[in-house]
Amino acid sequence: MTNQSGDISEVKFLTIAEVASMMRVSKMTVYRLVHNGELPAVRVGRSFRVTEQDANEYLQRSYFDAG
């Protein structure tokens, strides 16, 4: 989540709604992934933020070859 120098200022955080839009799923699905521990998130006040990298890594892990 951080770069080599440990600087988190370059990390892009997404809202639950942005992650849901990116994945083409409902916000409730993203909340379930966060609460089940499948998608790492940071709590900011009463809302959650997911790093763009974590969202992309989750999608990469989730690829399924149906053929």
C-alpha positions as CSV (number, residue, x, y, z in Angstrom):
1,M,0.0,0.0,0.0
2,T,2.9,2.3,0.5
3,N,5.8,3.0,-1.9
4,Q,9.4,2.1,-1.2
5,S,10.0,5.1,1.1
6,G,6.9,4.3,3.1
7,D,5.0,7.4,1.8
8,I,1.3,6.9,1.8
9,S,0.6,10.4,0.2
10,E,0.7,8.9,-3.3
11,V,-1.9,6.2,-2.6
12,K,-5.3,6.8,-4.3
13,F,-8.3,6.0,-2.0
14,L,-11.7,5.2,-3.4
15,T,-15.1,5.4,-1.8
16,I,-17.3,2.4,-1.6
17,A,-19.5,3.9,-4.3
18,E,-16.4,4.3,-6.6
19,V,-15.3,0.7,-6.0
20,A,-18.9,-0.5,-6.7
21,S,-19.0,1.4,-10.0
22,M,-15.5,0.2,-11.0
23,M,-16.6,-3.5,-10.3
24,R,-20.1,-3.0,-11.7
25,V,-21.7,-4.3,-8.5
26,S,-23.9,-2.8,-5.8
27,K,-22.5,-0.8,-2.9
28,M,-23.9,-3.6,-0.6
29,T,-21.7,-6.2,-2.3
30,V,-18.6,-4.0,-1.7
31,Y,-19.6,-3.5,2.0
32,R,-19.9,-7.3,2.3
33,L,-16.5,-7.8,0.8
34,V,-15.0,-5.3,3.3
35,H,-16.8,-6.7,6.3
36,N,-15.9,-10.3,5.4
37,G,-12.2,-9.3,5.1
38,E,-12.0,-10.1,1.4
39,L,-11.3,-6.5,0.5
40,P,-9.0,-4.4,2.7
41,A,-10.4,-1.0,3.7
42,V,-9.6,1.9,6.0
43,R,-12.3,3.4,8.1
44,V,-12.5,7.2,8.0
45,G,-15.1,8.5,10.4
46,R,-18.3,6.6,9.5
47,S,-17.2,5.7,6.0
48,F,-14.7,3.3,4.4
49,R,-12.0,3.9,1.8
50,V,-10.3,1.3,-0.3
51,T,-7.0,1.8,-2.1
52,E,-7.2,1.6,-5.9
53,Q,-4.4,-1.0,-5.7
54,D,-6.3,-3.2,-3.3
55,A,-9.4,-3.0,-5.5
56,N,-7.4,-4.0,-8.6
57,E,-5.6,-6.8,-6.8
58,Y,-9.0,-8.2,-5.6
59,L,-10.2,-8.2,-9.2
60,Q,-7.0,-9.9,-10.4
61,R,-7.5,-12.7,-7.7
62,S,-11.1,-13.1,-8.7
63,Y,-10.6,-14.0,-12.4
64,F,-12.3,-17.3,-13.2
65,D,-11.7,-19.3,-16.3
66,A,-15.0,-20.6,-17.4
67,G,-13.7,-22.3,-20.6
